[in-house]
């Protein structure tokens, strides 16, 4: 997703400097005009806007707080946008530390997967100060179409977790419906076409139903990252005194897949749980 987002920023006319731990993985976008730097410090020190999108909260913690990383190296007044799906508490920590140093800090996780990233149609969920959200709108518009201010620091992450909770339920529903239809001898392609325009229709069915029928479990969003998001959502719900039983069950099913070596599959790989 990050490379597609870089491409769309360049298409919109922005000059983009990048850093990745493995340069070979970004040689293509470097060839297209992105300027590669060998360290986070070198990459961010001259930038007006800094965007991060990494894997896990521990990676976010490292790129912001480790020695010579973002908060120690960005220039005064820079806008800092973390687009990783991460912890709301960590988003608040970055915001508070950044504000103390004079930075403008936003948490802005996205949804829309690999297709949305390629087509610049991502939904972007933004938390932080409203004035900073407004100032960064041209940046967001280069990458997405459905861009909304969710509230104070951490609210972007809370919105993304709520999004993941909903996806967990709908993806499980898709897989269970297809499992039932298959066992009862229905033509699955006819079945999907029959229900997609009715009350049972949903984005997970539209995007992943055809892939499931083809046995295509290539990732638009990794199972391992979905497990990470659902785990944070379960923790946040418990901290708020609510019990989300469907989320907990779907998380258990996905964890079983991840533990068996399927963490690199896309989220539609949940169908493998029902096929076993």
Backbone as CSV, one residue per row, in Angstrom:
resi,resn,N_x,N_y,N_z,CA_x,CA_y,CA_z,C_x,C_y,C_z
1,UNK,0.821,-1.199,0.000,0.000,0.000,0.000,0.858,1.253,0.000
2,UNK,1.959,1.215,0.730,2.809,2.395,0.839,3.355,2.853,-0.498
3,UNK,3.749,1.906,-1.338,4.303,2.283,-2.640,3.241,2.928,-3.525
4,UNK,2.037,2.409,-3.484,0.954,3.017,-4.261,0.664,4.427,-3.769
5,UNK,0.722,4.623,-2.480,0.477,5.948,-1.911,1.576,6.923,-2.317
6,UNK,2.826,6.446,-2.360,3.934,7.272,-2.841,3.701,7.674,-4.292
7,UNK,3.316,6.727,-5.111,3.062,7.019,-6.530,1.981,8.090,-6.688
8,UNK,0.920,7.978,-5.912,-0.168,8.938,-6.042,0.222,10.322,-5.538
9,UNK,1.055,10.377,-4.522,1.570,11.678,-4.072,2.417,12.327,-5.163
10,UNK,3.244,11.537,-5.834,4.062,12.082,-6.916,3.205,12.515,-8.097
11,UNK,2.162,11.738,-8.410,1.248,12.126,-9.491,0.573,13.461,-9.203
12,UNK,0.353,13.737,-7.913,-0.278,14.996,-7.520,0.710,16.154,-7.490
13,UNK,1.975,15.881,-7.789,2.969,16.940,-7.885,3.835,17.141,-6.670
14,UNK,3.722,16.270,-5.687,4.553,16.413,-4.493,5.915,15.770,-4.714
15,UNK,6.951,16.403,-4.185,8.288,15.800,-4.154,8.340,14.862,-2.950
16,UNK,8.725,13.601,-3.192,8.634,12.589,-2.141,10.003,11.972,-1.866
17,UNK,10.427,12.075,-0.615,11.618,11.360,-0.133,11.132,10.156,0.663
18,UNK,11.814,9.022,0.533,11.351,7.814,1.209,12.488,7.114,1.936
19,UNK,12.095,6.349,2.938,13.011,5.437,3.615,12.287,4.114,3.809
20,UNK,12.978,3.020,3.549,12.484,1.678,3.845,13.657,0.860,4.354
21,UNK,13.388,-0.076,5.242,14.472,-0.875,5.806,15.171,-1.714,4.741
22,UNK,14.432,-2.128,3.709,15.000,-2.926,2.625,14.856,-2.154,1.323
23,UNK,15.941,-1.574,0.867,15.874,-0.697,-0.302,15.390,-1.431,-1.538
24,UNK,15.744,-2.708,-1.671,15.370,-3.447,-2.874,13.859,-3.509,-3.065
25,UNK,13.102,-3.386,-1.983,11.648,-3.457,-2.077,11.034,-2.179,-2.646
26,UNK,11.818,-1.110,-2.717,11.265,0.158,-3.218,12.019,0.679,-4.434
27,UNK,12.839,-0.171,-5.049,13.607,0.270,-6.210,12.696,0.767,-7.328
28,UNK,11.501,0.160,-7.457,10.605,0.578,-8.529,10.136,2.019,-8.358
29,UNK,9.725,2.406,-7.146,9.268,3.784,-6.973,10.431,4.773,-6.974
30,UNK,11.620,4.308,-6.588,12.812,5.165,-6.723,13.067,5.460,-8.200
31,UNK,12.912,4.427,-9.032,13.075,4.617,-10.466,12.035,5.549,-11.058
32,UNK,10.910,5.697,-10.381,9.839,6.561,-10.866,9.942,7.986,-10.324
33,UNK,10.932,8.251,-9.465,11.143,9.620,-9.022,11.229,9.852,-7.535
34,UNK,10.881,8.865,-6.708,11.028,9.039,-5.270,12.509,9.042,-4.899
35,UNK,12.876,9.871,-3.944,14.283,10.017,-3.544,14.519,9.159,-2.298
36,UNK,15.392,8.162,-2.427,15.649,7.256,-1.316,16.731,7.812,-0.391
37,UNK,16.512,7.645,0.916,17.511,8.014,1.926,17.870,6.782,2.742
38,UNK,19.087,6.749,3.214,19.603,5.569,3.911,19.271,5.532,5.395
39,UNK,18.644,6.580,5.914,18.245,6.586,7.316,16.980,7.408,7.470
40,UNK,16.259,7.141,8.542,15.065,7.936,8.837,15.451,9.385,9.069
41,UNK,16.541,9.591,9.769,16.967,10.964,10.071,17.197,11.762,8.795
42,UNK,17.926,11.196,7.845,18.188,11.904,6.603,16.908,12.135,5.810
43,UNK,16.012,11.173,5.858,14.785,11.267,5.083,13.888,12.394,5.583
44,UNK,13.739,12.532,6.906,12.737,13.456,7.435,13.259,14.852,7.736
45,UNK,14.572,15.008,7.846,15.112,16.261,8.381,14.759,17.483,7.541
46,UNK,14.560,17.324,6.241,14.231,18.469,5.409,12.794,18.508,4.928
47,UNK,11.951,17.637,5.465,10.588,17.496,4.935,9.586,18.365,5.684
48,UNK,8.666,18.947,4.915,7.578,19.729,5.514,6.492,18.819,6.079
49,UNK,6.270,17.685,5.414,5.256,16.722,5.843,5.906,15.340,5.908
50,UNK,5.683,14.642,6.993,6.244,13.295,7.191,5.092,12.321,7.360
51,UNK,5.094,11.279,6.545,4.042,10.262,6.596,4.689,8.920,6.909
52,UNK,4.116,8.199,7.861,4.591,6.850,8.169,3.465,5.857,7.960
53,UNK,3.816,4.705,7.403,2.884,3.570,7.356,3.736,2.312,7.453
54,UNK,3.718,1.713,8.629,4.558,0.543,8.916,3.655,-0.601,9.385
55,UNK,4.235,-1.642,9.984,3.459,-2.841,10.241,2.714,-2.889,11.564
56,UNK,3.455,-2.740,12.660,2.905,-3.019,13.976,3.193,-1.849,14.928
57,UNK,2.450,-1.749,16.037,2.714,-0.661,16.987,4.171,-0.570,17.430
58,UNK,4.843,-1.720,17.592,6.258,-1.674,17.991,7.108,-0.982,16.918
59,UNK,6.725,-1.127,15.643,7.437,-0.437,14.566,7.162,1.057,14.617
60,UNK,5.925,1.427,14.917,5.579,2.843,15.059,6.388,3.463,16.194
61,UNK,6.429,2.769,17.324,7.195,3.250,18.478,8.646,3.497,18.091
62,UNK,9.207,2.586,17.329,10.611,2.699,16.956,10.857,3.881,16.024
63,UNK,10.037,4.026,14.977,10.334,5.082,14.000,10.106,6.476,14.575
64,UNK,9.310,6.563,15.652,9.100,7.882,16.253,10.027,8.172,17.430
65,UNK,10.306,7.164,18.242,10.967,7.456,19.508,12.400,6.945,19.636
66,UNK,12.854,6.071,18.748,14.240,5.612,18.837,15.205,6.763,18.529
67,UNK,16.432,6.613,18.963,17.451,7.648,18.762,17.594,7.973,17.278
68,UNK,17.662,9.260,16.963,17.837,9.768,15.596,16.655,9.488,14.675
69,UNK,15.510,9.141,15.259,14.340,8.912,14.431,13.441,10.141,14.391
70,UNK,12.190,10.012,14.028,11.399,11.147,13.561,11.320,12.298,14.550
71,UNK,10.899,12.047,15.775,10.704,13.159,16.702,12.006,13.841,17.093
72,UNK,13.128,13.149,16.878,14.438,13.748,17.159,15.026,14.434,15.934
73,UNK,14.427,14.240,14.757,15.086,14.679,13.522,14.257,15.609,12.649
74,UNK,12.940,15.636,12.833,12.092,16.478,11.984,12.358,17.948,12.248
75,UNK,12.146,18.752,11.203,12.395,20.180,11.373,11.219,20.838,12.097
76,UNK,11.471,21.944,12.776,10.405,22.618,13.527,9.209,22.948,12.641
77,UNK,8.017,22.709,13.183,6.805,23.049,12.458,6.335,22.008,11.462
78,UNK,7.046,20.897,11.350,6.667,19.869,10.380,5.315,19.250,10.743
79,UNK,4.609,18.814,9.706,3.383,18.050,9.879,3.744,16.568,9.868
80,UNK,3.291,15.842,10.885,3.626,14.426,11.046,2.329,13.629,11.030
81,UNK,2.233,12.678,10.095,1.009,11.907,9.896,1.346,10.417,9.962
82,UNK,0.839,9.740,10.979,1.009,8.283,11.036,-0.236,7.621,10.458
83,UNK,-0.055,6.882,9.357,-1.163,6.230,8.668,-1.203,4.720,8.941
84,UNK,-0.353,4.266,9.857,-0.390,2.878,10.302,-1.665,2.628,11.099
85,UNK,-2.253,1.450,10.966,-3.321,1.044,11.886,-2.654,0.610,13.176
86,UNK,-2.885,1.354,14.237,-2.087,1.162,15.439,-2.936,1.434,16.679
87,UNK,-2.272,1.609,17.804,-2.926,1.805,19.091,-3.347,3.261,19.286
88,UNK,-4.585,3.503,19.709,-4.991,4.880,20.023,-4.124,5.515,21.105
89,UNK,-3.722,4.734,22.093,-2.870,5.282,23.147,-1.521,5.706,22.588
90,UNK,-0.980,4.929,21.653,0.289,5.303,21.034,0.116,6.556,20.181
91,UNK,-1.008,6.681,19.509,-1.282,7.888,18.722,-1.286,9.123,19.626
92,UNK,-1.889,8.988,20.796,-1.901,10.111,21.748,-0.499,10.416,22.253
93,UNK,0.290,9.378,22.486,1.663,9.570,22.951,2.486,10.339,21.913
94,UNK,2.347,9.969,20.646,3.074,10.663,19.577,2.599,12.113,19.483
95,UNK,1.285,12.302,19.573,0.712,13.650,19.506,1.280,14.540,20.615
96,UNK,1.245,14.040,21.828,1.708,14.855,22.959,3.193,15.154,22.875
97,UNK,4.000,14.142,22.506,5.441,14.366,22.378,5.740,15.307,21.216
98,UNK,4.994,15.148,20.119,5.210,16.016,18.965,4.797,17.445,19.213
99,UNK,3.634,17.635,19.846,3.176,18.993,20.160,4.160,19.719,21.057
100,UNK,4.759,18.967,21.991,5.735,19.579,22.896,6.943,20.103,22.145
101,UNK,7.205,19.544,20.961,8.343,19.977,20.146,7.928,20.899,19.003
102,UNK,6.667,21.268,18.961,6.205,22.206,17.949,5.772,21.578,16.640
103,UNK,5.537,20.265,16.623,5.074,19.590,15.412,3.544,19.565,15.359
104,UNK,3.022,19.374,14.161,1.589,19.184,13.937,1.364,17.689,13.700
105,UNK,0.680,17.013,14.621,0.638,15.546,14.593,-0.786,15.044,14.344
106,UNK,-0.922,14.134,13.392,-2.205,13.513,13.069,-2.064,11.997,13.028
107,UNK,-3.081,11.287,13.506,-3.176,9.846,13.241,-4.227,9.678,12.146
108,UNK,-3.866,8.960,11.080,-4.723,8.906,9.893,-4.690,7.517,9.249
109,UNK,-5.139,6.485,9.964,-5.182,5.151,9.348,-6.152,5.139,8.173
110,UNK,-5.971,4.147,7.320,-6.753,4.089,6.082,-7.474,2.756,5.977
111,UNK,-8.490,2.743,5.131,-9.140,1.503,4.755,-9.445,1.572,3.263
112,UNK,-9.465,0.402,2.648,-9.640,0.350,1.199,-8.708,-0.640,0.547
113,UNK,-7.715,-1.118,1.297,-6.837,-2.179,0.820,-5.958,-1.797,-0.341
114,UNK,-5.409,-2.814,-0.991,-4.467,-2.586,-2.080,-5.124,-1.890,-3.262
115,UNK,-6.387,-2.206,-3.535,-7.088,-1.579,-4.658,-7.283,-0.092,-4.396
116,UNK,-7.724,0.250,-3.196,-7.911,1.653,-2.850,-6.626,2.437,-2.887
117,UNK,-5.534,1.810,-2.443,-4.233,2.487,-2.476,-3.798,2.753,-3.913
118,UNK,-3.965,1.764,-4.787,-3.570,1.948,-6.191,-4.397,3.021,-6.884
119,UNK,-5.693,3.023,-6.605,-6.606,3.912,-7.322,-6.807,5.265,-6.644
120,UNK,-6.087,5.499,-5.545,-6.214,6.748,-4.781,-7.653,6.967,-4.318
121,UNK,-8.290,5.879,-3.874,-9.678,5.954,-3.397,-9.790,5.510,-1.944
122,UNK,-8.701,5.567,-1.204,-8.718,5.153,0.197,-9.701,5.991,1.014
123,UNK,-10.276,5.365,2.030,-10.951,6.113,3.081,-9.905,6.429,4.147
124,UNK,-9.839,7.677,4.559,-8.806,8.118,5.500,-9.503,8.660,6.749
125,UNK,-9.137,8.103,7.897,-9.789,8.372,9.176,-8.813,9.162,10.043
126,UNK,-9.108,10.426,10.301,-8.080,11.317,10.842,-8.417,11.815,12.241
127,UNK,-7.421,11.706,13.133,-7.514,12.273,14.464,-6.409,13.283,14.691
128,UNK,-6.667,14.255,15.562,-5.693,15.309,15.840,-6.394,16.646,15.899
129,UNK,-5.658,17.719,15.692,-6.251,19.055,15.698,-6.921,19.341,14.359
130,UNK,-8.129,19.913,14.399,-8.899,20.161,13.179,-8.148,21.073,12.218
131,UNK,-7.445,22.072,12.736,-6.704,22.986,11.857,-5.620,22.241,11.095
132,UNK,-4.981,21.270,11.733,-3.943,20.481,11.068,-4.562,19.550,10.019
133,UNK,-5.727,18.997,10.329,-6.465,18.189,9.351,-6.764,19.023,8.108
134,UNK,-7.268,20.221,8.304,-7.605,21.083,7.166,-6.365,21.428,6.348
135,UNK,-5.255,21.707,7.016,-4.023,22.076,6.316,-3.488,20.930,5.474
136,UNK,-3.732,19.706,5.904,-3.197,18.533,5.204,-4.160,17.946,4.172
137,UNK,-5.295,18.588,3.956,-6.275,18.030,3.030,-5.707,17.767,1.627
138,UNK,-4.877,18.655,1.055,-4.319,18.335,-0.273,-3.477,17.061,-0.284
139,UNK,-2.799,16.773,0.821,-2.034,15.533,0.945,-2.986,14.339,0.931
140,UNK,-4.022,14.422,1.756,-4.977,13.317,1.840,-5.708,13.100,0.511
141,UNK,-6.034,14.187,-0.166,-6.784,14.079,-1.420,-5.960,13.428,-2.528
142,UNK,-4.644,13.429,-2.385,-3.802,12.740,-3.366,-3.887,11.228,-3.210
143,UNK,-4.334,10.763,-2.049,-4.334,9.328,-1.758,-5.717,8.737,-1.570
144,UNK,-6.708,9.565,-1.292,-8.015,9.025,-0.966,-9.160,9.878,-1.454
145,UNK,-10.372,9.348,-1.291,-11.586,10.037,-1.714,-12.530,10.306,-0.550
146,UNK,-12.566,9.403,0.410,-13.482,9.527,1.541,-12.655,9.910,2.762
147,UNK,-12.510,11.203,2.995,-11.562,11.724,3.989,-12.370,12.439,5.074
148,UNK,-12.250,11.954,6.311,-13.101,12.495,7.364,-12.331,12.726,8.657
149,UNK,-12.633,13.854,9.290,-12.059,14.193,10.588,-12.865,13.494,11.671
150,UNK,-12.192,12.674,12.488,-12.865,11.859,13.491,-12.879,12.491,14.882
151,UNK,-11.955,13.441,15.138,-11.890,14.057,16.456,-10.454,14.220,16.917
152,UNK,-10.256,14.279,18.206,-8.946,14.553,18.786,-7.978,13.400,18.556
153,UNK,-6.743,13.594,18.986,-5.695,12.586,18.789,-6.147,11.218,19.292
154,UNK,-5.928,10.198,18.462,-6.334,8.836,18.784,-7.670,8.452,18.186
155,UNK,-8.494,9.442,17.814,-9.829,9.123,17.289,-9.764,8.499,15.904
156,UNK,-8.746,8.832,15.120,-8.570,8.161,13.837,-8.360,6.668,14.044
157,UNK,-7.537,6.337,15.039,-7.290,4.927,15.344,-8.534,4.236,15.896
158,UNK,-9.297,4.931,16.724,-10.535,4.330,17.229,-11.499,4.050,16.074
159,UNK,-11.589,4.970,15.115,-12.466,4.758,13.962,-12.001,3.557,13.149
160,UNK,-10.683,3.408,12.979,-10.175,2.266,12.221,-10.472,0.954,12.952
161,UNK,-10.350,0.947,14.277,-10.662,-0.272,15.030,-12.132,-0.638,14.888
162,UNK,-13.019,0.361,14.935,-14.440,0.091,14.731,-14.688,-0.470,13.334
163,UNK,-13.960,0.059,12.355,-14.032,-0.456,10.986,-13.622,-1.928,10.939
164,UNK,-12.548,-2.266,11.626,-12.060,-3.646,11.625,-13.016,-4.586,12.349
165,UNK,-13.666,-4.091,13.381,-14.675,-4.892,14.074,-15.796,-5.264,13.107
166,UNK,-16.234,-4.288,12.318,-17.305,-4.551,11.352,-16.851,-5.510,10.265
167,UNK,-15.623,-5.334,9.773,-15.110,-6.234,8.744,-15.001,-7.661,9.276
168,UNK,-14.583,-7.804,10.531,-14.470,-9.150,11.116,-15.801,-9.884,11.027
169,UNK,-16.886,-9.210,11.394,-18.190,-9.834,11.355,-18.660,-10.138,9.943
170,UNK,-18.462,-9.181,9.023,-18.943,-9.396,7.658,-18.127,-10.463,6.934
171,UNK,-16.805,-10.499,7.165,-15.985,-11.511,6.507,-16.354,-12.907,7.003
172,UNK,-16.603,-13.025,8.304,-17.043,-14.315,8.837,-18.390,-14.698,8.248
173,UNK,-19.282,-13.730,8.095,-20.583,-14.006,7.502,-20.480,-14.481,6.068
174,UNK,-19.593,-13.836,5.291,-19.374,-14.250,3.903,-18.888,-15.697,3.850
175,UNK,-17.887,-16.011,4.660,-17.301,-17.348,4.623,-18.283,-18.413,5.106
176,UNK,-19.060,-18.090,6.124,-20.027,-19.072,6.620,-21.155,-19.286,5.607
177,UNK,-21.606,-18.207,4.957,-22.659,-18.345,3.952,-22.184,-19.182,2.774
178,UNK,-20.955,-18.947,2.319,-20.422,-19.718,1.190,-20.207,-21.181,1.580
179,UNK,-19.801,-21.398,2.818,-19.633,-22.780,3.298,-20.966,-23.519,3.282
180,UNK,-21.993,-22.871,3.797,-23.325,-23.484,3.822,-23.834,-23.739,2.404
181,UNK,-23.711,-22.726,1.529,-24.208,-22.853,0.160,-23.496,-23.981,-0.587
182,UNK,-22.204,-24.105,-0.354,-21.434,-25.168,-1.025,-21.886,-26.548,-0.554
183,UNK,-22.043,-26.730,0.749,-22.451,-28.023,1.295,-23.840,-28.416,0.779
184,UNK,-24.688,-27.425,0.557,-26.046,-27.697,0.081,-26.124,-27.802,-1.443
185,UNK,-24.972,-27.745,-2.117,-24.933,-28.004,-3.542,-25.265,-26.841,-4.440
186,UNK,-25.265,-25.637,-3.926,-25.567,-24.479,-4.759,-24.378,-24.118,-5.642
187,UNK,-24.667,-23.504,-6.777,-23.633,-22.910,-7.627,-23.217,-21.601,-6.955
188,UNK,-21.982,-21.530,-6.477,-21.575,-20.399,-5.652,-21.537,-19.090,-6.428
189,UNK,-21.169,-19.142,-7.691,-21.155,-17.915,-8.486,-22.570,-17.379,-8.671
190,UNK,-23.510,-18.284,-8.987,-24.912,-17.876,-9.111,-25.420,-17.339,-7.780
191,UNK,-25.044,-18.015,-6.694,-25.470,-17.577,-5.358,-25.002,-16.159,-5.065
192,UNK,-23.711,-15.873,-5.295,-23.185,-14.531,-5.026,-23.912,-13.492,-5.871
193,UNK,-24.093,-13.777,-7.152,-24.790,-12.825,-8.022,-26.233,-12.596,-7.567
194,UNK,-26.834,-13.614,-6.997,-28.233,-13.530,-6.585,-28.437,-12.660,-5.359
195,UNK,-27.480,-12.671,-4.439,-27.694,-11.975,-3.165,-26.983,-10.627,-3.069
196,UNK,-26.067,-10.352,-3.984,-25.200,-9.183,-3.817,-25.950,-7.854,-3.885
197,UNK,-27.109,-7.833,-4.537,-27.859,-6.585,-4.641,-28.914,-6.440,-3.552
198,UNK,-29.038,-7.445,-2.698,-30.043,-7.406,-1.645,-29.474,-6.993,-0.305
199,UNK,-30.230,-7.270,0.741,-29.825,-6.859,2.087,-28.553,-7.537,2.552
200,UNK,-28.224,-8.698,1.983,-27.003,-9.410,2.374,-25.764,-8.891,1.647
201,UNK,-25.959,-8.029,0.663,-24.810,-7.499,-0.065,-23.914,-6.659,0.821
202,UNK,-22.609,-6.747,0.606,-21.657,-5.948,1.377,-20.334,-5.884,0.628
203,UNK,-19.467,-4.976,1.036,-18.189,-4.768,0.349,-17.293,-5.988,0.430
204,UNK,-17.305,-6.681,1.560,-16.464,-7.872,1.686,-16.873,-8.921,0.665
205,UNK,-18.178,-9.077,0.476,-18.667,-10.018,-0.532,-18.263,-9.569,-1.924
206,UNK,-18.429,-8.276,-2.218,-18.105,-7.760,-3.552,-16.621,-7.919,-3.868
207,UNK,-15.781,-7.565,-2.904,-14.343,-7.555,-3.148,-13.724,-8.949,-3.075
208,UNK,-14.196,-9.749,-2.128,-13.488,-10.998,-1.832,-14.251,-12.266,-2.199
209,UNK,-15.571,-12.168,-2.395,-16.318,-13.343,-2.799,-15.764,-13.989,-4.059
210,UNK,-15.582,-13.227,-5.156,-15.017,-13.818,-6.375,-13.611,-14.376,-6.169
211,UNK,-12.797,-13.721,-5.340,-11.449,-14.232,-5.071,-11.525,-15.575,-4.337
212,UNK,-12.435,-15.675,-3.393,-12.584,-16.922,-2.636,-12.974,-18.062,-3.574
213,UNK,-13.879,-17.794,-4.489,-14.312,-18.844,-5.422,-13.158,-19.342,-6.290
214,UNK,-12.205,-18.451,-6.584,-11.048,-18.818,-7.400,-9.916,-19.419,-6.566
215,UNK,-10.086,-19.452,-5.253,-9.000,-19.899,-4.386,-7.871,-18.896,-4.334
216,UNK,-8.193,-17.623,-4.575,-7.203,-16.546,-4.588,-7.151,-15.903,-3.208
217,UNK,-6.106,-16.238,-2.456,-5.953,-15.692,-1.109,-4.786,-14.705,-1.025
218,UNK,-4.395,-14.144,-2.174,-3.323,-13.139,-2.193,-3.754,-11.927,-1.372
219,UNK,-2.814,-11.328,-0.653,-3.202,-10.282,0.300,-3.475,-8.925,-0.327
220,UNK,-4.658,-8.392,-0.014,-4.871,-6.964,-0.111,-4.573,-6.366,1.248
221,UNK,-4.823,-7.178,2.276,-4.498,-6.838,3.663,-4.163,-8.147,4.365
222,UNK,-2.997,-8.223,4.977,-2.498,-9.468,5.547,-3.323,-9.931,6.754
223,UNK,-3.497,-11.239,6.866,-4.101,-11.814,8.068,-3.329,-11.385,9.312
224,UNK,-1.995,-11.403,9.248,-1.197,-11.065,10.428,-1.476,-9.640,10.910
225,UNK,-1.743,-8.733,9.973,-2.051,-7.359,10.360,-3.489,-7.232,10.870
226,UNK,-4.385,-8.034,10.311,-5.767,-8.030,10.794,-5.827,-8.580,12.220
227,UNK,-5.047,-9.623,12.505,-4.960,-10.147,13.866,-4.472,-9.061,14.820
228,UNK,-3.469,-8.312,14.375,-2.959,-7.200,15.190,-4.060,-6.193,15.498
229,UNK,-4.809,-5.793,14.475,-5.864,-4.795,14.671,-6.963,-5.321,15.583
230,UNK,-7.397,-6.552,15.358,-8.470,-7.120,16.190,-8.018,-7.292,17.635
231,UNK,-6.754,-7.639,17.836,-6.229,-7.777,19.197,-6.290,-6.446,19.932
232,UNK,-5.895,-5.363,19.249,-5.984,-4.033,19.856,-7.435,-3.688,20.157
233,UNK,-8.342,-4.028,19.225,-9.761,-3.724,19.418,-10.325,-4.464,20.622
234,UNK,-9.945,-5.732,20.812,-10.396,-6.495,21.971,-9.878,-5.844,23.257
235,UNK,-8.603,-5.445,23.253,-8.024,-4.805,24.431,-8.742,-3.495,24.753
236,UNK,-9.005,-2.686,23.717,-9.686,-1.409,23.918,-11.111,-1.621,24.427
237,UNK,-11.796,-2.637,23.900,-13.170,-2.893,24.347,-13.185,-3.322,25.814
238,UNK,-12.238,-4.158,26.200,-12.166,-4.586,27.597,-11.864,-3.404,28.512
239,UNK,-10.990,-2.508,28.059,-10.666,-1.316,28.855,-11.889,-0.422,29.056
240,UNK,-12.828,-0.514,28.107,-14.041,0.305,28.193,-15.206,-0.454,28.809
241,UNK,-14.975,-1.697,29.245,-16.001,-2.457,29.928,-17.067,-3.038,29.017
242,UNK,-16.723,-3.253,27.741,-17.691,-3.862,26.823,-17.137,-5.186,26.309
243,UNK,-18.040,-6.098,25.992,-17.656,-7.413,25.496,-18.152,-7.567,24.070
244,UNK,-17.244,-7.828,23.155,-17.574,-7.995,21.741,-17.331,-9.455,21.374
245,UNK,-18.370,-10.270,21.539,-18.210,-11.722,21.439,-17.902,-12.178,20.010
246,UNK,-18.540,-11.565,19.031,-18.281,-11.955,17.642,-16.842,-11.641,17.285
247,UNK,-16.382,-10.450,17.664,-14.996,-10.070,17.397,-14.039,-11.080,18.015
248,UNK,-14.289,-11.488,19.253,-13.396,-12.417,19.928,-13.358,-13.766,19.227
249,UNK,-14.505,-14.237,18.737,-14.540,-15.518,18.053,-13.809,-15.446,16.705
250,UNK,-14.053,-14.371,15.956,-13.382,-14.232,14.655,-11.877,-14.094,14.854
251,UNK,-11.470,-13.351,15.867,-10.044,-13.224,16.172,-9.447,-14.595,16.481
252,UNK,-10.140,-15.410,17.246,-9.650,-16.749,17.563,-9.453,-17.573,16.296
253,UNK,-10.403,-17.479,15.356,-10.296,-18.228,14.105,-9.101,-17.751,13.274
254,UNK,-8.930,-16.445,13.195,-7.806,-15.900,12.438,-6.473,-16.240,13.102
255,UNK,-6.432,-16.218,14.425,-5.193,-16.582,15.121,-4.802,-18.017,14.812
256,UNK,-5.788,-18.896,14.748,-5.512,-20.291,14.414,-4.875,-20.394,13.041
257,UNK,-5.389,-19.617,12.084,-4.806,-19.605,10.739,-3.386,-19.048,10.766
258,UNK,-3.202,-17.931,11.473,-1.875,-17.317,11.537,-0.868,-18.255,12.186
259,UNK,-1.282,-18.932,13.243,-0.386,-19.848,13.951,-0.025,-21.066,13.109
260,UNK,-0.879,-21.380,12.140,-0.606,-22.530,11.273,0.172,-22.149,10.024
261,UNK,0.624,-20.880,9.951,1.464,-20.454,8.836,0.758,-19.680,7.745
262,UNK,-0.473,-19.220,7.995,-1.239,-18.514,6.960,-1.289,-17.004,7.176
263,UNK,-0.415,-16.478,8.012,-0.451,-15.057,8.332,-0.178,-14.135,7.166
264,UNK,0.496,-14.660,6.112,0.812,-13.827,4.950,-0.316,-13.825,3.911
265,UNK,-1.383,-14.577,4.156,-2.520,-14.569,3.242,-3.360,-13.318,3.463
266,UNK,-4.226,-13.017,2.494,-5.173,-11.932,2.660,-6.288,-12.321,3.612
267,UNK,-7.056,-11.332,4.051,-8.100,-11.593,5.041,-9.157,-12.573,4.537
268,UNK,-9.341,-12.651,3.202,-10.289,-13.632,2.664,-9.814,-15.063,2.892
269,UNK,-8.562,-15.215,3.337,-8.041,-16.527,3.691,-8.781,-17.165,4.854
270,UNK,-9.666,-16.399,5.509,-10.508,-16.989,6.565,-11.275,-18.195,6.029
271,UNK,-11.536,-18.216,4.726,-12.260,-19.341,4.137,-11.521,-20.659,4.365
272,UNK,-10.198,-20.608,4.489,-9.428,-21.827,4.737,-9.790,-22.428,6.098
273,UNK,-10.227,-21.595,7.033,-10.651,-22.114,8.345,-11.866,-23.012,8.177
274,UNK,-12.759,-22.608,7.270,-13.995,-23.375,7.069,-13.789,-24.543,6.106
275,UNK,-12.727,-24.503,5.338,-12.464,-25.584,4.370,-11.701,-26.754,4.980
276,UNK,-11.200,-26.582,6.213,-10.355,-27.629,6.784,-11.155,-28.887,7.110
